[in-house]
Amino acid sequence: MRWAAGCAEKQVGLNKANDAEIVYQIDDDSMRQKIQAYGPDLEDLVGAGHHTFAEKSPESPAVTVKVVDRRDTYKACARSWKRRPDVGSDADYPDLTLRDAAAVKSLKS
């Protein structure tokens, strides 16, 4: 197995990990399933705002990790400050991620 880190040049102003999305490309099915099992906690483990898994590569099996600046793509959550595509998905909490909206709702019950 080959481990290759994606090129992650620092961009001006990208100083907060919550502004980044980590994109994993893991071609080994067993390893991919183990990492995906962490679910939404994976971004907390690596300290990023969001994470996704890329499609398998047609080339030799590899693991790559890319850091993507999401300041212009996703809104920031008013509670966790994570930039995620689901910010604003809950009508009751339009400035929160779905995960943070669920946490706030559970506190009110």
C-alpha positions in Angstrom: 0.0 0.0 0.0 1.2 3.5 -0.8 0.6 6.5 1.4 0.7 9.8 -0.3 -0.3 13.1 1.3 -2.2 15.6 -1.0 -0.5 18.9 -1.6 -1.8 21.4 0.9 -0.4 24.8 0.3 -1.4 27.3 3.0 -3.8 29.9 1.6 -4.0 33.4 2.8 -6.3 33.6 5.9 -6.8 29.8 6.2 -5.7 29.7 9.8 -8.7 27.9 11.3 -9.1 24.2 10.9 -12.9 24.5 10.9 -12.6 26.3 7.6 -11.2 23.2 5.9 -12.7 20.1 4.5 -10.6 16.9 4.6 -11.1 14.7 1.4 -10.0 11.1 1.8 -9.3 8.9 -1.1 -8.9 5.4 0.2 -8.8 2.6 -2.4 -8.5 -0.3 0.0 -12.1 -1.3 0.9 -11.2 -2.7 4.3 -9.3 0.5 5.4 -12.0 2.7 3.9 -14.8 1.0 5.9 -12.7 1.2 9.1 -12.2 5.0 8.7 -15.8 5.6 7.6 -17.0 3.8 10.8 -16.0 7.0 12.7 -18.9 8.8 10.9 -19.4 12.4 11.8 -16.8 12.1 14.6 -14.1 11.8 12.0 -13.9 15.5 11.4 -13.6 16.1 15.2 -10.7 13.5 15.3 -8.7 15.4 12.7 -9.8 18.8 13.7 -11.6 19.9 10.5 -14.9 21.5 9.7 -16.1 18.7 7.4 -14.9 15.6 5.7 -15.8 13.6 2.6 -14.6 10.5 0.8 -13.5 10.7 -2.9 -14.1 8.0 -5.4 -11.5 5.2 -5.9 -8.6 5.8 -8.2 -8.3 3.8 -11.3 -4.5 3.8 -10.7 -2.7 1.7 -8.2 -4.2 1.4 -4.7 -3.4 4.5 -2.6 -4.5 6.6 0.3 -4.5 10.4 -0.3 -5.6 13.1 2.0 -6.4 16.6 0.7 -7.2 19.8 2.6 -9.7 22.0 0.9 -10.4 25.6 1.8 -14.2 25.9 2.2 -14.5 29.6 3.3 -16.2 30.5 0.0 -18.2 27.3 -0.3 -19.9 26.6 3.0 -21.4 28.8 5.7 -19.9 28.7 9.2 -22.1 27.2 12.0 -22.9 29.8 14.7 -22.4 27.1 17.4 -19.4 25.0 16.4 -17.9 27.4 13.8 -17.5 24.4 11.4 -17.9 25.1 7.7 -20.3 22.4 6.4 -22.7 22.0 3.6 -25.6 21.3 6.0 -25.5 24.7 7.8 -29.0 26.1 7.5 -30.7 22.7 6.7 -32.8 22.8 9.9 -35.5 25.4 9.5 -35.7 26.0 13.3 -31.9 26.7 13.5 -30.9 28.2 10.1 -27.4 29.2 11.4 -26.5 25.8 12.7 -25.3 22.5 11.2 -27.8 19.6 11.5 -25.6 18.0 14.2 -25.6 21.3 16.3 -29.3 21.8 15.7 -30.0 18.4 17.1 -27.8 19.1 20.1 -29.6 22.3 20.9 -33.0 20.6 20.5 -32.0 17.9 22.9 -31.0 20.5 25.5 -34.5 22.0 25.2 -36.3 18.7 25.8 
